[in-house]
Amino acid sequence: MNSTLQAYVSIARPSHWVKHIFIVPGIVVAVILGVNVEHGFLLRLAAGFASACCIASANYVINEWLDSDYDRHHPLKCRRPGAEGILSPRLVILEYLLLAAAGLGLAFTVNKLFFAASCAFVLSGIFYNVKPFRTKDLPYADVITESINNPIRLLLGWWMVSGTTIPPASFMGTYWLGGAFLMSAKRLSEYRFIVGESGPDAPGKYRESFKRYTEISLLMSCFVYAVLASFLLAVFLIKYRTELILSFPIFTLLFAYYLYMAMQPASAAQRPEKLYQDKYLLIISAALILVLLFLMFVDIPIAQTLFQCRFTEIAVP
């Protein structure tokens, strides 16, 4: 009985709730940009995070069930309860419905926009996993549709603060394309790992989209998403505080190190919920946060001159 219960708890993947760290920048940036914090913020915060955890778990439940045949071809995921065939379809559906209903019910208590974003969160799981949509089987569309959960999380965080404004488009675009970079890097790492463990034909058995991916195409897609995300990030940083653009080298280092991680065998890039265990990633992230905090409160006149002026006059003797 305990092992059966544990199986149904495990397919909800509570260990993956750590990914909701991506909600926090939406909260922080909303406050920094001067959005009016509405009354009852702490209650909305608690309800909002609980809602996001329930909906994410609902998405993981259907992911586990509908991917069970494919997971049997993965060197590690073959040990999941779905792949081992120990789950009941009725109980999986019941668990999904209960988690989704709980998530949407909690979302409704936050505000209307938060509820709308939560509905989008549920729908993203359906479009990604369920036929006839099942975008995870389509190369490139799988990355774009999975990474849309990033801007959804951004909106969830923003609307915990205020339900009457929306974030800047450049910020949301950065979040979406940055997420696409992370998802592409994850696929690159998975592809290399499966090929190394089971041979060049194995990735296509594990995931339909992998039949049309190659290591080169995945690497190129990482590059494209990183460039596009960096462009929108630069737009956002310069628009809202010029000094922030000076943090760009650390953002670049973060992208580069994550790609380096994806190229390593059995990389944590395959399991984003384990990223906190990589000390170098934590060091770079901490350095980035400290630099951003410094640049938020310290005026650097030369930054205005270099990045805001169309040209600078110099005295020529």
For each residue, the residues with C-beta under 8 A, 3 or more apart:
1: 4 5
2: 5 6
3: 6 7
4: 1 7 8 86
5: 1 2 8 9
6: 2 3 9 10
7: 3 4 10 11 81 86 87
8: 4 5 11 12 81 87 91 92 95
9: 5 6 12 14
10: 6 7 13 80 81
11: 7 8 60 61 64 65 80 81 82 87 92 95
12: 8 9 57 58 60 61 95 99
13: 10 16 17 56 57 60 64 273
14: 9 17 53 57
15: 18 273
16: 13 19 56 60 272 273
17: 13 14 20 53 56 57
18: 15 21 273 276
19: 16 22 56 153 272 273
20: 17 23 49 52 53 56 153
21: 18 24
22: 19 25 150 153 154 157 175 179
23: 20 26 27 48 49 52 153 154 156 157 160
24: 21 27 28 157
25: 22 28 29 154 157 175
26: 23 29 30 153 154 155 156 157 158 159 160 161 167
27: 23 24 30 31 45 157 158 160 161
28: 24 25 31 32 157
29: 25 26 32 33 158 167 171
30: 26 27 33 35 157 158 161 162 165 167
31: 27 28 34 35 37 161
32: 28 29 296
33: 29 30 240
34: 31
35: 30 31 158 161 162 165
36: 162 164
37: 31 41 161 162
38: 41 44 111 161 162 163 164
39:
40: 43 44
41: 37 38 44 45 160 161
42: 45 46
43: 40 46 47
44: 38 40 41 47 48 109 110 111 114 160
45: 27 41 42 48 49 160
46: 42 43 49 50
47: 43 44 50 51 106 107 109 110
48: 23 44 45 51 52 106 107 110 114 156 157 159 160
49: 20 23 45 46 52 53
50: 46 47 53 54 106
51: 47 48 54 55 102 103 104 105 106 107 110 114 118 156
52: 20 23 48 49 55 56 103 118 121 153 156
53: 14 17 20 49 50 56 57 103
54: 50 51 57 58 99 100 102 103 106
55: 51 52 58 59 99 100 103 104 107 118 121 122 125
56: 13 16 17 19 20 52 53 59 60 121
57: 12 13 14 17 53 54 60 61 99
58: 12 54 55 61 62 96 99 100 103 122 125
59: 55 56 62 63 121 122 124 125 128 129
60: 11 12 13 16 56 57 63 64
61: 11 12 57 58 64 65 92 95 96 99
62: 58 59 65 66 92 96 125 126 129 130
63: 59 60 66 67 125 128 129
64: 11 13 60 61 67 68 80 81 82 87 92
65: 11 61 62 68 82 87 89 92
66: 62 63 129 130 134
67: 63 64 70 71 77 82 129
68: 64 65 71 72 80 82 83 85 87
69: 72
70: 67 73 74 205 206 207 208
71: 67 68 74 77 78 80 82 83 206
72: 68 69 78 83
73: 70 78 198 202 205 206
74: 70 71 77 78 83 194 206
75: 78 193 194 197 198
76: 79
77: 67 71 74 80 83 206
78: 71 72 73 74 75 83 84
79: 76 83 84
80: 10 11 64 68 71 77 83 84
81: 7 8 10 11 64 84 86 87
82: 11 64 65 67 68 71 85 87
83: 68 71 72 74 77 78 79 80
84: 78 79 80 81
85: 68 82
86: 4 7 81
87: 7 8 11 64 65 68 81 82 91 92
88: 91 92
89: 65 92 93
90: 93 94
91: 8 87 88 94 95
92: 8 11 61 62 64 65 87 88 89 95 96
93: 89 90 96 97
94: 90 91 97 98
95: 8 11 12 61 91 92 98 99
96: 58 61 62 92 93 99 100
97: 93 94 100 101
98: 94 95 101 102
99: 12 54 55 57 58 61 95 96 102 103
100: 54 55 58 96 97 103 104 122
101: 97 98 104 105
102: 51 54 98 99 105 106
103: 51 52 53 54 55 58 99 100 106 107 118 121 122
104: 51 55 100 101 107 108 115 118 119 122
105: 51 101 102 108 109
106: 47 48 50 51 54 102 103 109 110
107: 47 48 51 55 103 104 110 114 115 117 118 119
108: 104 105 115
109: 44 47 105 106
110: 44 47 48 51 106 107 114 115 159 160 163
111: 38 44 114 115 159 163
112: 115 116 163
113: 116 117 155 159 163 164 166
114: 44 48 51 107 110 111 117 118 155 156 159 160 163
115: 104 107 108 110 111 112 118 119
116: 112 113 119 120
117: 107 113 114 120 121 152 155 156 159
118: 51 52 55 103 104 107 114 115 121 122 156
119: 104 107 115 116 122 123
120: 116 117 123 124 152
121: 52 55 56 59 103 117 118 124 125 149 152 156
122: 55 58 59 100 103 104 118 119 125 126
123: 119 120 126 127
124: 59 120 121 127 128 145 146 148 149 152
125: 55 58 59 62 63 121 122 128 129
126: 62 122 123 129 130 133
127: 123 124 130 133 134 135 145
128: 59 63 124 125 133 134 135 136 142 145 146
129: 59 62 63 66 67 125 126 134 136
130: 62 66 126 127 133 134
131: 134
132:
133: 126 127 128 130
134: 66 127 128 129 130 131 137
135: 127 128 138 141 142 144 145 146
136: 128 129 142 145 146 207 208 209
137: 134 142 207 208 209
138: 135 141 142 209
139: 142 209 212 213 217
140: 143 144 221
141: 135 138 144 145
142: 128 135 136 137 138 139 145 146 183 187 209
143: 140 146 147 180 183 184 187 221 225
144: 135 140 141 147 148 180
145: 124 127 128 135 136 141 142 148
146: 124 128 135 136 142 143 149 179 183
147: 143 144 150 176 177 179 180 182 183
148: 124 144 145 151 152 176 179
149: 121 124 146 152 153 179
150: 22 147 153 154 175 176 178 179
151: 148 154 155 172 173 175 176 179
152: 117 120 121 124 148 149 155 156
153: 19 20 22 23 26 52 149 150 156 157 175
154: 22 23 25 26 150 151 157 158 167 171 172 175
155: 26 113 114 117 151 152 158 159 166 167 172
156: 23 26 48 51 52 114 117 118 121 152 153 159 160
157: 22 23 24 25 26 27 28 30 48 153 154 160 161
158: 26 27 29 30 35 154 155 161 162 165 166 167
159: 26 48 110 111 113 114 117 155 156 162 163
160: 23 26 27 41 44 45 48 110 114 156 157
161: 26 27 30 31 35 37 38 41 157 158
162: 30 35 36 37 38 158 159 165
163: 38 110 111 112 113 114 159
164: 36 38 113
165: 30 35 158 162
166: 113 155 158
167: 26 29 30 154 155 158 171 172
168: 171 172 236 239 240
169: 172 173
170: 173 174 232 233 235 236 239
171: 29 154 167 168 174 175 232 236
172: 151 154 155 167 168 169 175 176
173: 151 169 170 176 177 229 232
174: 170 171 177 178 229 232 233 236
175: 22 25 150 151 153 154 171 172 178 179
176: 147 148 150 151 172 173 179 180
177: 147 173 174 180 181 225 228 229 232
178: 150 174 175 181 182 225 229 233
179: 22 146 147 148 149 150 151 175 176 182 183
180: 143 144 147 176 177 183 184 221 225 229
181: 177 178 184 185 222 225 226 229 255 258
182: 147 178 179 185 186 258 269 272
183: 142 143 146 147 179 180 186 187
184: 143 180 181 187 188 218 221 222 225
185: 181 182 188 189 222 258 259 261 262 269
186: 182 183 189 190 262 269 270 272
187: 142 143 183 184 190 191 210 213 218
188: 184 185 191 192 215 218 219 222 262 263 269
189: 185 186 192 193 261 262 263 264 267 269 270
190: 186 187 193 194 203 206 207 270
191: 187 188 194 195 203 210 213 215 218
192: 188 189 195 196 215 263 265
193: 75 189 190 196 197 265 266 267 270
194: 74 75 190 191 197 198 202 203 206 210
195: 191 192 198 199 200 202 203 215
196: 192 193 265
197: 75 193 194 202
198: 73 75 194 195 202
199: 195 202
200: 195 203
201: 204 205
202: 73 194 195 197 198 199 205 206
203: 190 191 194 195 200 206 207 210 211 213
204: 201 207 208 210 211
205: 70 73 201 202
206: 70 71 73 74 77 190 194 202 203 210
207: 70 136 137 190 203 204 210
208: 70 136 137 204 211
209: 136 137 138 139 142 212 213
210: 187 191 194 203 204 206 207 213
211: 203 204 208
212: 139 209
213: 139 187 191 203 209 210 217 218
214: 217 218
215: 188 191 192 195 218 219
216: 219 220
217: 139 213 214 220 221
218: 184 187 188 191 213 214 215 221 222
219: 188 215 216 222 223
220: 216 217 223 224
221: 140 143 180 184 217 218 224 225
222: 181 184 185 188 218 219 225 226 259 262
223: 219 220 226 227
224: 220 221 227 228
225: 143 177 178 180 181 184 221 222 228 229
226: 181 222 223 229 230 255 259
227: 223 224 230 231
228: 177 224 225 231 232
229: 173 174 177 178 180 181 225 226 232 233 255
230: 226 227 233 234 248 251 252 255
231: 227 228 234 235
232: 170 171 173 174 177 228 229 235 236
233: 170 174 178 229 230 236 237 248 251
234: 230 231 237 238 245 248
235: 170 231 232 238 239
236: 168 170 171 174 232 233 239 240
237: 233 234 240 241 244 245 247 248
238: 234 235 242 244 245 307 308
239: 168 170 235 236
240: 33 168 236 237 244
241: 237 244 295 296
242: 238 245 303 304 307 308
243: 246 295 296 298 299 300 303
244: 237 238 240 241 247 292 295 296
245: 234 237 238 242 248 303 307
246: 243 249 291 295 300 303
247: 237 244 250 251 288 291 292 295
248: 230 233 234 237 245 251 252
249: 246 252 253
250: 247 253 254 284 287 288 291
251: 230 233 247 248 254 255 288
252: 230 248 249 255 256
253: 249 250 256 257 284
254: 250 251 257 258 281 284 285 288
255: 181 226 229 230 251 252 258 259
256: 252 253 259 260
257: 253 254 260 261 280 281 284
258: 181 182 185 254 255 261 262 269 281
259: 185 222 226 255 256 262 263
260: 256 257 263 264
261: 185 189 257 258 264 267 268 269 278 281
262: 185 186 188 189 222 258 259 267 269
263: 188 189 192 259 260 267
264: 189 260 261 267 269
265: 192 193 196
266: 193 270
267: 189 193 261 262 263 264 270
268: 261 271 272 274 275 277 278 281
269: 182 185 186 188 189 258 261 262 264 272 275
270: 186 189 190 193 266 267
271: 268 274 275
272: 16 19 182 186 268 269 275
273: 13 15 16 18 19
274: 268 271 277 278
275: 268 269 271 272 278 281
276: 18 282
277: 268 274
278: 261 268 274 275 281 282
279: 282 283
280: 257 283 284
281: 254 257 258 261 268 275 278 284 285
282: 276 278 279 285 286
283: 279 280 286 287
284: 250 253 254 257 280 281 287 288
285: 254 281 282 288 289
286: 282 283 289 290
287: 250 283 284 290 291
288: 247 250 251 254 284 285 291 292
289: 285 286 292 293
290: 286 287 293 294
291: 246 247 250 287 288 294 295
292: 244 247 288 289 295 296
293: 289 290 296 297
294: 290 291 297 298
295: 241 243 244 246 247 291 292 298 300
296: 32 241 243 244 292 293
297: 293 294
298: 243 294 295
299: 243
300: 243 246 295 303 304
301: 304 305
302: 305 306
303: 242 243 245 246 300 306 307
304: 242 300 301 307 308 309
305: 301 302 308 309 312
306: 302 303 309 312
307: 238 242 245 303 304
308: 238 242 304 305
309: 304 305 306 312
310:
311:
312: 305 306 309
313:
314:
315:
316:
317:
